[in-house]
């Protein structure tokens, strides 16, 4: 157990599994009181109990991130119970692959925007007063390499590009109160979101300079840094956590293609 987040209360959305669960476990191990927000109630309760069993402080609360009233209920309860809120990780998200821009149903588009983009917007609005009262805070939004590069999944990509703009605008607006807002942009990560997509996982690993997918724990360590006082002078940034995909993934593909050619000359 560490103490990098000792005395702080953190709300993490989408925390019943995947990256959110990894972040919740890590934050609790570093001394935070962790509130797991999700709509998967049974899984969320089990995850919170597992953290408590390991010696951490954790509780689960039902939270539909697309609901403004839901955010208010959860944040008000956290402040009443714990006396404040210091960290928000906007991790909840859904994907949408297998359709083109032309064939994306309007209902699917709206659902994805509601969760991936409106959710973080509502979350930031819901927590800022508590963070102002606490003398500052840290917000970490979860983007994606799909928001750093052109991407074949239009709706998903648009939502993650939007997260970048939201992050930078919020960082600027709330800096006077010591509230830092940053975004992490994972590449391919082994989580339930991509379970069963073996061809996609293999192709992403092939195009990634480190030649593999990340674990959820590897993303969590970066989120921990941005949420901690170690990043006290960091705000408004987009931080790819993608094994080099955004920086040089295209050149990796070029290099591998050349090596497969008859001459193999660069």
N, C-alpha and C positions, 0 to 999 in steps of 0.2 A: 504493500500500500504506500502511495506517495502523498504529497500534500500540495501539488501544484494548483489545485482548485479548492483548497481548504476554506471553509466558511462561505462558499458560494452555492447558490441554487441555480440549477440548469434545467431548462425545458428542452427536450429533444423530440421532434415529431417523427412519425414513421419509425418508432423505436422498438417495435415488437419483433423485428427481424432484420437481417442484412446489415447495412452500414449503420443504421440508427441504433440497433442493438449493440453493435461493436462499440459505438461511441458512448452509449449509456454505461456499458461495463467499464470502459476505460475511465470515463469521467468519475464514476463512483470510486474506482480504485485510487483516484487522485484526490479524494476527499470531498467531492461535490455531493450535495443533496440533489439527486436526479429525479426529475419527473418525466416519465415516459408517456408521450401522447400518441394515440393511434386510434384507428377504428376497429382493429383486430383485438377485441377485448380479452378473449381467453389467452391468446398468445402474449399480449401485453402484460397481463397479470402474472403469467408464468415467468416471463423475463424479469419483471420487477422482483418477484420472489427469489429467483436465482441469484440476483445481485445482492439481495439482503442475506441470503444464505452464505454468500462469499464474504460477508462483513461490510458491505456497502450500504448506503442510505438511498433507497429508491421507492418510488410509488408509481402506480399507473393511473392515468386519467383518460377517459374517452375524449377524443378530440378529432372532429372532422375539420380539417384545415380550411375547407372552403366555406365554413360557417362563421360569420362574424360574431354571432351570439355565442357559438361554441368557444371561440377564442376568449371572449370576455369572461365566460364562466370559469374556464380553466385558470386564466391568469389571476382573476380575483381570488380564487381559492388558494392558489400558490402564495400570493401575498399575505392573505389572512392566516395561512397555516405556518408559513416560514418567515414572514416578516419582510420579504423582498424577493426580487428576481434579478439575477446578474448575467445570465447567459441564455441565449436562444440559439438552437441549431435547427434551421429550417431544412430538414432532411426528407420529409415525406415527398414522394413522387411516384408517378406512373409512367410507363412507356407506351408507345404505339408504333409498332412496326408492321410491315406486311401490307400497307396501303400506300398509294401514291397521293400526291396533293389533289389530283382530280377525283380520287375515289374515297377520300377521307369523309366519313359521315359527320354531319354537323354536330350531332350529339357527342361523338367521340372527341372531336376537336374541343368542344366546350368543356367536357369533363376534364380533359388533360390540362387545359388552361386554368380551370378552377383550382386544381390541385397543385400543379407545378409552378404557377405564377401568381395567381390571386392568393393562394395559400400563404406564401412568404410575405406578400404585401399586407395581408390582414394580420399576420403574426407580428410583423414589425410594428404596425400601428398599435397592436394590443399591448405590447411590452414596453414601449418607450417611456410611458409615464412612470412605471415601476423602476426602470433603469435610471431615469432622471432622479427619482427620489433616492436611489441607492448611490448616487454620485458617479454613475457611469455603468458601462456594461459592454458585452461583446455579443455580436450577432454573426453567425456564420451561415451563409446560404449555400445550398448544394446545387451546383450547376452541372455541367457535363462538357466533355470535349465536343459534343454536338452543338454547344453554344460558343465554341471557339473556332470551329471549322464548318465548311459547307457539309450538309448531312442529308442522307436519303430519307430520313423520317421527318417529314416537314413539320408536323404539329409539335413533336417532341423538341426538335431543333429550335423552333420559334420560341417555345416556352423557356428554354435554357438561355437563349440570347436575351430574352426579357429579364431573366434573373440577373444578368450582368448589368443591365441598365438600372434596375432596381437597387442593386448593391451600391453602385457608385453614387446614385442620387441620395440614397439614405445615408451613406457615409459622410457626404458633404453636409446634409441637413442636420445631422445629430452630433457632429464633431464637437460643437460648443459645449455639449453636456458630457463629453468623455465617453460617448457611445461609439464603439468601433464596429464597422460593418464590412465584412469580407466575404469572398466566395471561393470555394474549392471546386475544381472541375475535374472529376475523376474520368479516366479512360475506361477501359474494360475492367470490370470488377466481378469476381465470382460471388454473386448474390442470387437470391430467389428470382429477381427480376429477369435474369437471363437464363434461368434453369431450362434445360431442354433445347437451347439454341446452340448446339454444338458447332455447327458450321460457322455461325457468327463469332463465337468465342475463338475458334481456330483462326479465322481470318483476321480478327482484331489483334490477336497475339502475333500473327505473321507480320502485320503492319506496324507493330510497336517495337521500337529499338531495343527495349529490354526483353522482348520476345516472350512475354507471358502476361497473364491477367494479374491484377492486384488482388490481395485479400481485403476483406472489409476492415481488418485491423490496421492495414497499412494506410487506409484513408483516415481512419479514426485518429491516428497519431498526429496527422497534419491538422485535423480539425481541433484537436486538443491544444496544439500550439497556438492557433489563432484565437482560441477562446481564453487562453491563459494570459497572465500578466507578462509573460515572456514576449508577447507580441504587442506590448503596450503602445508602440509607435507605428503600428501597422494598421492601415484602414483603407478601404476602397479598392483592394487589389483583387485580381483574378489569378488564382494559383492553380495551374494545371497539376494534377497528381495522376499522371498518365503514362509513366514509363518512357517519356520522350515522344509520345505520339504527336502532340501538337507542334513540338519544336522541329522534329525532323522525320516524322513518320512517312511523309511523301518521299523524301530522299531515300529512306530505307526501302520503300517499294521499288524505286528506280534501281537501286543497287542490286536488289534481289532479282529483278527482271533481267538486268544486264548479265548477272552471273549465270542465269539460266540460258542465255543465248549461246550461239555456237562459238563466238569469239571470246566472250566474257571480258571484253576490254572496256575500261572506263574512259 
